[in-house]
Amino acid sequence: MEPLQLLREGVSMTATDAGVAPEVPDARPVVRPARRWRRAVGIAVLMVLVFAAGYATHSIRRLWAAPDDSSVEAGFARDMSAHHAQAVSMSMVAWQRAARPATRSMAYATVTAQQQEIGVMQTWLDGWHLSATGSRAPMAWMSGGAQMLTADGRMPGMASRDELDRLDGARGEQVDVLFCQLMIRHHVGGLHMIDAVLAGSRRPEVRELAAKMRDNQRVEVVNLEHMLADLGAAR
């Protein structure tokens, strides 16, 4: 049947029937330049997110992992506890025997504050499953710490045995004078350890307590200097 006749009779005819080769559509997807760009950006963003998630996970694990025996945190907790213990001992003498109410009040505040801080630091060590005392030399956890020790191994600011004996044997306002002098040196010496742990630790609880110690001890040094001036004594 002729094609024209088929059309007249309403019969459809494909290109193949007509002897014409059909056009085969290109099976490959058409990727437009804008779509390629969006895909590349999406992949890049995904890679950044994966990297950031991995880094954040590593940082969190490192932050909350318990410090080990040689860590900055453990060294600070042990050494500052020992440093505080001497301050508490000297303050007890002044609280009981100082001549002036202002000195006794300062001594009482030092006893309560530093004894509480000792308790916090010892709780850290217990929670980290570490002993209250370590085998390393004092201040070995901080850069240059060994060079800061006195010839007899005392940490900066700590009173000698002779100085403690003099305080224990003093009477009247001599107690006030010796206490203020010794505590000024004690507080200033302790700032070395506080600065070291703030520079080396990222644990929020350690940094928070160290910053509080630093602020309190600076204020107390100023107050102690005023008290010495009122007593007519030099620093």
C-alpha positions as semicolon CSV with decimal commas, in nm:
position;residue;x (nm);y (nm);z (nm)
1;M;0,000;0,000;0,000
2;E;0,133;0,341;-0,089
3;P;0,216;0,577;0,195
4;L;-0,021;0,842;0,067
5;Q;-0,300;0,592;0,059
6;L;-0,222;0,481;0,414
7;L;-0,241;0,837;0,538
8;R;-0,576;0,887;0,366
9;E;-0,713;0,577;0,531
10;G;-0,592;0,694;0,875
11;V;-0,335;0,423;0,921
12;S;-0,018;0,539;1,106
13;M;0,317;0,456;0,964
14;T;0,649;0,452;1,145
15;A;0,973;0,575;0,997
16;T;1,090;0,217;0,968
17;D;0,783;0,122;0,771
18;A;0,855;0,407;0,536
19;G;1,204;0,280;0,476
20;V;1,367;0,574;0,661
21;A;1,626;0,500;0,931
22;P;1,496;0,619;1,268
23;E;1,695;0,868;1,471
24;V;1,838;0,704;1,787
25;P;1,849;0,949;2,079
26;D;2,183;0,992;2,256
27;A;2,167;0,774;2,568
28;R;2,433;0,979;2,752
29;P;2,293;1,229;3,006
30;V;2,345;1,589;2,921
31;V;2,548;1,750;3,198
32;R;2,535;2,122;3,190
33;P;2,835;2,330;3,308
34;A;2,638;2,479;3,598
35;R;2,544;2,132;3,718
36;R;2,909;2,019;3,706
37;W;3,009;2,322;3,914
38;R;2,743;2,255;4,175
39;R;2,847;1,891;4,198
40;A;3,214;1,983;4,250
41;V;3,123;2,234;4,520
42;G;2,903;1,977;4,693
43;I;3,184;1,721;4,699
44;A;3,428;1,978;4,835
45;V;3,188;2,083;5,109
46;L;3,126;1,720;5,203
47;M;3,500;1,655;5,231
48;V;3,544;1,959;5,456
49;L;3,258;1,847;5,679
50;V;3,399;1,495;5,709
51;F;3,743;1,634;5,799
52;A;3,596;1,878;6,052
53;A;3,388;1,604;6,214
54;G;3,693;1,380;6,246
55;Y;3,906;1,658;6,391
56;A;3,633;1,757;6,637
57;T;3,591;1,397;6,752
58;H;3,966;1,364;6,805
59;S;3,978;1,693;6,998
60;I;3,686;1,595;7,219
61;R;3,843;1,258;7,299
62;R;4,174;1,424;7,378
63;L;4,003;1,688;7,592
64;W;3,806;1,445;7,805
65;A;4,059;1,163;7,824
66;A;4,195;1,133;8,178
67;P;4,539;1,296;8,213
68;D;4,825;1,050;8,261
69;D;5,084;1,041;8,537
70;S;5,329;1,272;8,359
71;S;5,071;1,525;8,240
72;V;5,068;1,897;8,308
73;E;4,739;1,858;8,495
74;A;4,864;1,585;8,728
75;G;5,188;1,771;8,800
76;F;5,002;2,092;8,875
77;A;4,749;1,922;9,105
78;R;5,022;1,750;9,305
79;D;5,266;2,039;9,333
80;M;5,007;2,307;9,397
81;S;4,850;2,089;9,667
82;A;5,188;2,072;9,842
83;H;5,240;2,445;9,791
84;H;4,895;2,523;9,931
85;A;4,952;2,293;10,230
86;Q;5,238;2,512;10,351
87;A;5,025;2,825;10,310
88;V;4,752;2,662;10,519
89;S;5,006;2,572;10,789
90;M;5,145;2,928;10,810
91;S;4,796;3,075;10,806
92;M;4,687;2,858;11,098
93;V;4,969;3,006;11,307
94;A;4,867;3,362;11,215
95;W;4,496;3,294;11,270
96;Q;4,566;3,171;11,621
97;R;4,834;3,418;11,732
98;A;4,847;3,733;11,516
99;A;4,804;4,059;11,706
100;R;4,585;4,238;11,454
101;P;4,228;4,138;11,355
102;A;4,301;4,214;10,987
103;T;4,587;3,963;10,989
104;R;4,377;3,697;11,157
105;S;4,096;3,759;10,907
106;M;4,336;3,726;10,614
107;A;4,482;3,408;10,759
108;Y;4,138;3,255;10,809
109;A;4,041;3,335;10,449
110;T;4,362;3,174;10,324
111;V;4,304;2,858;10,527
112;T;3,948;2,809;10,403
113;A;4,016;2,896;10,038
114;Q;4,336;2,698;9,991
115;Q;4,216;2,396;10,186
116;Q;3,911;2,384;9,961
117;E;4,131;2,406;9,652
118;I;4,348;2,122;9,782
119;G;4,031;1,914;9,811
120;V;3,934;1,992;9,452
121;M;4,277;1,900;9,314
122;Q;4,294;1,578;9,513
123;T;3,949;1,488;9,381
124;W;4,081;1,535;9,026
125;L;4,369;1,297;9,091
126;D;4,136;1,039;9,241
127;G;3,900;1,069;8,944
128;W;4,192;1,028;8,703
129;H;4,302;0,715;8,895
130;L;4,635;0,874;8,985
131;S;4,818;0,881;9,317
132;A;4,817;1,196;9,528
133;T;5,195;1,214;9,498
134;G;5,414;1,129;9,201
135;S;5,766;0,998;9,153
136;R;5,889;1,297;8,953
137;A;6,072;1,594;9,102
138;P;5,866;1,904;9,186
139;M;5,776;2,115;8,882
140;A;5,925;1,861;8,639
141;W;5,601;1,885;8,441
142;M;5,665;2,246;8,337
143;S;5,929;2,387;8,107
144;G;6,225;2,514;8,309
145;G;6,063;2,404;8,634
146;A;6,372;2,228;8,767
147;Q;6,575;2,549;8,735
148;M;6,321;2,736;8,951
149;L;6,374;2,516;9,256
150;T;6,588;2,644;9,541
151;A;6,916;2,475;9,630
152;D;6,740;2,257;9,888
153;G;6,463;2,158;9,643
154;R;6,185;2,395;9,751
155;M;5,935;2,526;9,498
156;P;5,932;2,905;9,438
157;G;5,783;3,101;9,726
158;M;5,791;2,821;9,981
159;A;5,934;2,911;10,320
160;S;6,243;2,737;10,453
161;R;6,247;2,532;10,771
162;D;6,419;2,817;10,955
163;E;6,153;3,067;10,841
164;L;5,874;2,839;10,956
165;D;6,044;2,799;11,295
166;R;6,074;3,177;11,328
167;L;5,704;3,221;11,254
168;D;5,613;2,951;11,500
169;G;5,822;3,115;11,771
170;A;5,715;3,477;11,707
171;R;5,490;3,673;11,939
172;G;5,273;3,983;11,910
173;E;5,296;4,191;11,594
174;Q;5,606;4,001;11,489
175;V;5,365;3,722;11,393
176;D;5,174;3,965;11,172
177;V;5,491;4,092;11,005
178;L;5,642;3,749;10,938
179;F;5,312;3,609;10,814
180;C;5,261;3,893;10,565
181;Q;5,619;3,873;10,439
182;L;5,615;3,497;10,397
183;M;5,272;3,489;10,234
184;I;5,363;3,755;9,979
185;R;5,661;3,547;9,867
186;H;5,449;3,234;9,877
187;H;5,176;3,376;9,653
188;V;5,420;3,530;9,404
189;G;5,612;3,201;9,381
190;G;5,294;3,003;9,316
191;L;5,208;3,219;9,015
192;H;5,482;3,043;8,815
193;M;5,293;2,714;8,833
194;I;4,961;2,880;8,762
195;D;5,097;3,045;8,447
196;A;5,248;2,714;8,335
197;V;4,926;2,513;8,368
198;L;4,722;2,785;8,195
199;A;4,967;2,770;7,905
200;G;4,977;2,390;7,886
201;S;4,630;2,259;7,976
202;R;4,306;2,269;7,778
203;R;4,089;2,104;8,041
204;P;3,820;2,357;8,140
205;E;3,801;2,258;8,507
206;V;4,178;2,293;8,550
207;R;4,195;2,625;8,369
208;E;3,900;2,764;8,563
209;L;4,052;2,684;8,903
210;A;4,399;2,806;8,800
211;A;4,260;3,138;8,676
212;K;4,068;3,179;9,002
213;M;4,386;3,112;9,202
214;R;4,580;3,365;8,997
215;D;4,322;3,639;9,049
216;N;4,282;3,570;9,421
217;Q;4,654;3,555;9,491
218;R;4,724;3,880;9,308
219;V;4,458;4,056;9,514
220;E;4,591;3,904;9,836
221;V;4,947;4,017;9,756
222;V;4,823;4,377;9,727
223;N;4,630;4,347;10,055
224;L;4,929;4,193;10,234
225;E;5,151;4,475;10,113
226;H;4,906;4,730;10,258
227;M;4,903;4,539;10,587
228;L;5,284;4,543;10,601
229;A;5,285;4,919;10,538
230;D;5,041;4,966;10,827
231;L;5,277;4,761;11,046
232;G;5,568;4,981;10,943
233;A;5,756;4,683;10,794
234;A;5,916;4,625;10,456
235;R;5,816;4,353;10,216
